[in-house]
Amino acid sequence: MGFWRFSQSRVVARLAIGALGCGALLLSGQAPVSAHAMTPSAAAAPFNPCPPCYTPAQLRAAYNVPSDMNAGAGQTIVIIAGFQSPFVPGDLAMFDTAFGLPAASLDTITPDGTTPFDITSSTQRAWASEESIDVEWAHALAPGARLKLVEGVTGDDAAILSATKFAIQNNLGDVISMSFSEAESCPTAAFLADEHAAFAQAVAQGMTLVASSGDMGAAQHSCNGALVSGVGTPASDPLVTSVGGTHLTLDPTTGAYVSEVSWSDLAGASGGGFSSIYGRPTYQAPLLKHREGRGLPDVAWSSALVGGATLVAVHGRIGPTAGTSSGTAAWAGIAALANWTAGHRLGELNRILYRAIKGEAAEGRFHDITGGGNGLGPFTGFEASRGWDPVTGLGTPDVGNLLAWVAKTG
């Protein structure tokens, strides 16, 4: 087995002069090629002329997130990652202070032991960046929820699955966030069966699973690091809510939502397409009548580099990031808010999300993305269109309206 690849969120290197994030240099979040490398959701990016960069307050306003800083209280979000990072507590505290968020409750768990942190290892630095992004944006959406960071001893398939199974078997939390992905052709059938069995146990316990759709458009990294056409796992598992990316335009003063297209720029593109392993799930049957494979993503979140990057604190500095990592963590936060609103665990989120597009006022629960596509390089990809599409899924959330609906039906 090799390493899961981060679903590619590109990360900041230095603090901006003047405004936060302005002129920040981005570091590649992609691990070096190694057999079976799951990529943490971070996209390699060149120098980014920032602003605009989006703060938690702006994105919360654009997506109509409740202003209650106790929202999510009683919930626990589990973040799965590889290796260990000495930076996460300091980065999270810096993020909270910079953006006026309450201090987070964070526990770090290493069920299989630790690997000494090697600052010269680009793989370990990338995972460390990923961990900071994930905890920060889960906290930004559900500030009242507890966070548990469960770290694998390395970033390879077996280590990540072991950490995930530990979290599930010990029922560590209500939502599990997985910001990494690799081509479906990489893991063995036995591995995927073992992973799916673990996911089934999680759902049976009422846990919600969220994963990145990837940052390479209609392609994924194969076992040797080359790009191949297709979608990624674990996001393709039908028990998992898969998160794609958009380019969001908002009012810089108020944060009000203006418009949105699918994400495709210098940093990458929203992962999406159809599984060659998993069949079309029941919840997608009315929407994918002429497709047999499970379609992804299910939902999306702001992920662009150019024209609206997301601000994060990484390795003691604040600056922009791009890719589906922050969106995956944000949707984990939304799942925690949904549980909090319903007063109980909701479990498999997709069965709820696909119901939310039906009936009166359904259009107010999502921003339907109808522009752009996820073609990247030689990979043609797909186009965003009305309703569900294999670029942005059901779209991005109007969280307040979605939670109001959950309160009535959940």
C-alpha positions in Angstrom: 0.0 0.0 0.0 1.1 3.5 -0.5 0.0 6.9 0.6 -3.4 8.6 0.3 -3.1 11.9 -1.5 -4.5 15.0 0.1 -7.4 16.2 -2.0 -5.2 19.1 -2.6 -5.7 22.4 -0.8 -2.8 24.7 -1.5 -1.4 26.3 1.5 0.2 29.6 2.7 3.8 30.2 3.3 4.2 33.7 4.7 2.3 36.4 6.4 1.1 39.2 4.2 2.1 42.8 4.6 -0.8 45.0 5.6 -4.1 43.1 5.1 -4.2 39.4 6.1 -3.4 37.1 3.3 -2.5 39.9 0.9 0.3 38.8 -1.4 0.8 35.5 0.4 2.9 32.8 -1.2 1.3 29.4 -1.5 3.0 26.2 -0.8 2.1 22.9 -2.5 0.0 20.7 -0.3 0.6 17.7 -2.6 2.8 15.0 -1.2 5.6 13.7 -3.4 4.7 10.8 -5.6 4.8 7.4 -3.8 2.8 4.3 -4.5 -0.8 4.8 -3.4 -0.5 8.3 -2.1 -3.7 9.8 -0.9 -3.5 13.5 -1.4 -4.5 15.8 1.4 -7.0 18.3 -0.1 -4.6 21.1 -1.0 -3.7 22.5 -4.4 -0.2 23.6 -5.6 -0.4 27.3 -6.5 1.8 30.1 -7.6 2.0 33.6 -6.1 -1.6 34.8 -5.4 -2.5 38.5 -5.7 -4.7 38.8 -2.7 -7.2 40.3 -1.9 -9.8 39.2 -2.4 -9.3 36.6 0.3 -12.3 35.4 2.3 -12.5 35.4 6.0 -14.7 33.1 8.1 -17.1 36.0 8.7 -17.5 36.6 5.0 -18.1 33.0 4.1 -20.4 32.5 7.0 -22.4 35.6 5.7 -22.4 34.4 2.1 -23.7 31.0 3.0 -26.1 32.3 5.6 -24.5 30.4 8.6 -26.2 31.1 12.0 -24.3 33.8 13.9 -24.6 31.9 17.2 -21.0 31.2 18.3 -22.3 28.3 20.5 -23.8 26.6 17.5 -22.9 22.9 17.4 -22.5 22.6 21.2 -22.7 19.0 22.3 -21.4 17.8 18.9 -17.9 16.3 18.2 -16.2 16.5 14.8 -13.5 13.9 14.1 -10.8 14.9 11.6 -8.8 12.0 10.1 -5.2 12.8 9.0 -1.8 11.2 8.4 1.4 11.7 10.4 1.5 14.2 13.3 1.9 18.0 13.3 3.4 20.2 16.0 1.8 23.3 14.5 -2.0 22.5 14.9 -2.7 23.9 18.4 -0.8 27.2 17.7 -2.3 27.6 14.2 -5.8 27.0 15.5 -5.3 29.6 18.3 -3.9 32.1 15.8 -6.9 31.5 13.4 -9.4 31.9 16.2 -7.8 35.1 17.5 -7.4 36.7 14.1 -11.0 36.1 13.0 -12.8 36.6 16.3 -13.8 33.0 16.9 -14.2 31.5 20.3 -11.3 29.3 21.5 -11.7 25.7 20.2 -11.8 22.5 22.2 -9.3 20.2 20.5 -8.1 16.7 21.4 -5.4 14.9 19.4 -5.4 11.1 19.3 -2.6 8.9 17.9 -4.1 5.3 18.2 -1.2 3.6 16.5 1.7 5.6 17.8 3.6 8.6 16.4 6.2 9.3 13.8 8.8 12.0 14.7 8.0 15.2 12.8 10.6 15.8 10.0 10.5 19.4 8.8 12.5 18.5 5.8 9.8 16.0 4.6 7.5 17.7 2.1 5.0 14.9 2.8 4.9 15.5 6.5 4.8 19.3 6.0 1.8 18.9 3.6 -0.1 16.7 6.1 0.7 19.2 8.8 -0.8 22.0 6.7 -3.8 19.9 5.9 -4.5 19.3 9.6 -4.4 23.0 10.4 -6.8 23.8 7.6 -9.2 21.1 8.6 -9.5 21.9 12.3 -9.8 25.6 11.5 -12.7 25.4 9.1 -14.6 22.8 10.9 -14.4 25.1 13.9 -15.3 28.2 11.8 -18.7 26.6 10.8 -19.6 24.9 14.1 -17.8 27.0 16.8 -19.5 25.2 19.7 -18.5 21.7 18.6 -15.6 19.8 20.0 -12.8 18.7 17.6 -10.9 15.4 17.8 -7.9 15.1 15.4 -7.1 11.4 14.9 -3.7 11.0 13.3 -2.5 7.9 11.5 1.1 6.9 12.1 1.8 7.7 8.5 -0.3 8.8 5.5 -0.5 5.5 3.8 -3.8 3.7 3.1 -3.4 1.2 5.9 -2.5 3.8 8.5 -5.4 6.1 7.5 -7.9 3.3 7.5 -6.6 2.2 10.9 -7.1 5.7 12.3 -10.6 5.9 10.8 -11.6 2.5 12.1 -10.4 3.5 15.6 -12.6 6.6 15.5 -15.6 4.5 14.4 -15.1 1.5 16.6 -14.7 3.9 19.6 -17.5 6.1 18.5 -15.3 9.2 19.0 -17.7 11.7 17.5 -20.8 12.6 15.5 -19.1 13.6 12.2 -16.0 12.3 10.5 -14.1 14.6 8.0 -11.7 13.1 5.5 -9.9 15.7 3.3 -7.9 13.2 1.1 -8.5 11.2 -2.0 -6.9 8.8 -4.5 -8.0 7.2 -7.8 -10.5 4.3 -7.3 -8.0 2.1 -9.1 -5.4 2.4 -6.4 -6.8 0.4 -3.4 -7.4 -3.3 -3.7 -10.9 -4.7 -3.7 -10.2 -6.1 -0.2 -9.2 -2.7 1.1 -12.3 -1.0 -0.3 -14.5 -3.8 1.2 -12.9 -3.3 4.6 -13.3 0.5 4.3 -16.9 0.2 3.3 -17.7 -2.1 6.2 -16.2 0.5 8.5 -18.3 3.2 6.9 -21.4 1.0 7.3 -20.7 0.6 11.0 -20.3 4.4 11.3 -23.6 5.1 9.7 -25.3 2.4 11.8 -24.0 4.3 14.8 -25.5 7.5 13.5 -22.2 9.0 12.4 -21.9 11.2 9.3 -19.0 10.8 6.9 -17.7 13.7 4.7 -14.8 13.6 2.2 -13.2 15.7 -0.5 -14.0 15.0 -4.2 -10.5 16.0 -5.1 -8.8 19.0 -6.8 -7.9 17.6 -10.2 -11.2 17.9 -12.0 -12.3 14.8 -13.8 -9.0 13.1 -12.9 -7.3 11.6 -9.9 -3.8 10.7 -8.9 -3.0 7.0 -9.7 -0.8 4.8 -7.6 2.4 6.1 -9.3 1.3 9.7 -9.0 0.2 10.2 -12.6 -3.2 11.6 -13.4 -5.8 9.2 -14.6 -9.4 9.8 -15.6 -12.0 9.0 -12.9 -13.2 9.9 -9.4 -11.6 9.3 -6.0 -12.1 7.3 -2.9 -13.2 7.5 -0.1 -15.6 10.2 -1.5 -17.0 7.8 -4.1 -18.4 5.5 -1.4 -22.2 6.1 -1.4 -22.2 6.3 2.4 -19.9 9.4 2.2 -21.0 13.0 1.4 -18.6 14.2 -1.3 -17.6 17.8 -1.4 -16.6 19.7 -4.6 -15.5 23.2 -5.2 -16.8 26.6 -6.6 -15.5 30.1 -7.4 -17.6 32.3 -5.1 -18.1 36.0 -5.6 -19.4 37.9 -2.6 -19.8 41.5 -1.5 -16.5 42.4 0.2 -18.2 44.7 2.7 -21.2 42.7 3.9 -20.2 39.2 2.8 -23.5 38.9 0.9 -23.7 36.2 -1.7 -23.4 37.6 -5.3 -22.8 34.7 -7.7 -20.9 31.4 -8.1 -19.5 29.2 -10.8 -17.7 25.9 -10.6 -14.0 26.0 -9.5 -11.3 25.7 -12.2 -8.2 27.9 -12.1 -4.4 27.8 -11.6 -4.8 25.7 -8.5 -7.0 22.9 -9.9 -10.6 22.1 -10.4 -13.5 20.6 -8.6 -13.3 16.8 -8.5 -16.3 15.1 -10.0 -17.6 12.3 -12.3 -19.0 8.8 -11.9 -17.7 5.9 -10.0 -16.5 2.7 -11.7 -16.8 0.7 -8.5 -20.0 1.8 -6.7 -23.4 1.7 -8.4 -25.9 4.5 -8.5 -27.3 4.9 -5.0 -31.1 5.1 -4.4 -30.9 8.8 -3.4 -29.4 9.6 -6.8 -31.7 7.4 -8.9 -34.2 10.2 -9.9 -31.3 12.4 -11.0 -29.0 10.0 -12.8 -31.5 8.0 -14.8 -29.0 7.4 -17.7 -26.0 6.6 -15.5 -25.2 3.4 -13.6 -22.3 4.6 -11.4 -22.5 6.7 -8.2 -22.1 10.4 -9.1 -20.0 12.9 -7.2 -19.7 15.4 -5.7 -22.9 15.7 -3.6 -22.3 19.3 -2.6 -19.8 22.1 -3.0 -18.1 25.0 -1.2 -15.9 28.0 -2.1 -12.5 26.6 -3.2 -10.9 29.0 -5.7 -7.5 30.5 -5.7 -8.0 33.4 -8.1 -10.6 35.9 -7.2 -11.5 34.6 -3.7 -9.2 32.4 -1.8 -9.9 31.1 1.7 -7.8 32.4 4.6 -6.2 30.0 7.0 -3.4 29.9 9.6 -0.7 27.4 8.6 2.7 26.9 10.3 2.3 30.1 12.3 1.3 32.4 9.4 -2.0 33.6 7.9 -2.7 33.6 4.2 -4.8 32.0 1.4 -5.5 28.5 0.5 -7.4 26.9 -2.4 -8.9 23.5 -2.9 -11.6 21.3 -1.4 -10.0 20.8 2.0 -11.5 23.8 3.7 -14.9 23.0 2.1 -14.8 19.4 3.3 -14.1 20.6 6.9 -16.8 23.3 6.5 -19.4 20.7 5.4 -18.4 18.5 8.4 -19.2 21.6 10.5 -22.6 22.0 8.7 -23.3 18.3 9.4 -22.6 19.0 13.1 -25.0 22.0 13.0 -27.7 19.8 11.4 -27.4 17.3 14.3 -27.4 20.2 16.8 -30.6 21.6 15.1 -32.3 18.2 14.9 -31.4 17.3 18.5 -30.0 14.0 17.5 -27.5 12.3 15.1 -28.7 12.3 11.5 -26.2 9.7 10.3 -25.9 9.3 6.5 -26.2 12.9 5.3 -26.9 12.2 1.6 -30.3 10.7 2.3 -31.3 14.1 3.8 -29.5 16.4 1.3 -31.2 14.8 -1.7 -34.6 15.1 0.0 -33.9 18.8 0.6 -34.0 19.6 -3.1 -37.7 18.5 -3.3 -40.9 20.3 -2.3 -41.8 23.9 -1.6 -38.9 26.4 -1.1 -36.4 23.7 -2.0 -34.5 26.1 -4.2 -33.7 28.3 -1.2 -31.7 25.5 0.5 -28.9 25.4 -2.1 -27.3 27.7 -4.5 -27.6 25.8 -7.8 -24.3 26.3 -9.7 -25.0 26.3 -13.5 -21.8 27.8 -14.9 -18.3 26.5 -15.5 -16.9 22.9 -15.7 -14.1 20.7 -14.3 -12.0 20.0 -17.3 -8.3 20.1 -16.5 -5.5 19.7 -19.0 -6.2 16.7 -21.3 -9.1 15.6 -19.2 -12.3 17.0 -20.8 -14.5 16.8 -17.6 -18.1 17.8 -17.2 -20.1 21.0 -17.2 -22.1 22.5 -14.3 -25.8 22.5 -15.1 -29.2 23.1 -13.5 -29.9 20.7 -10.7 -27.3 18.0 -9.6 -24.2 17.9 -11.8 -20.9 16.0 -11.6 -18.9 19.2 -10.9 -20.7 20.9 -8.0 -23.3 18.3 -7.0 -26.5 19.8 -5.6 -24.6 23.1 -5.1 -23.5 25.2 -2.2 -25.6 25.6 0.9 -27.9 28.3 2.3 -27.1 27.0 5.7 -29.9 28.9 7.6 -32.6 27.6 5.2 -31.2 24.1 5.1 -31.1 23.9 9.0 -34.7 25.3 9.2 -35.8 22.5 6.9 -33.9 19.9 9.0 -35.6 21.2 12.1 -38.9 20.4 10.6 -38.1 17.1 9.0 -35.0 15.7 10.7 
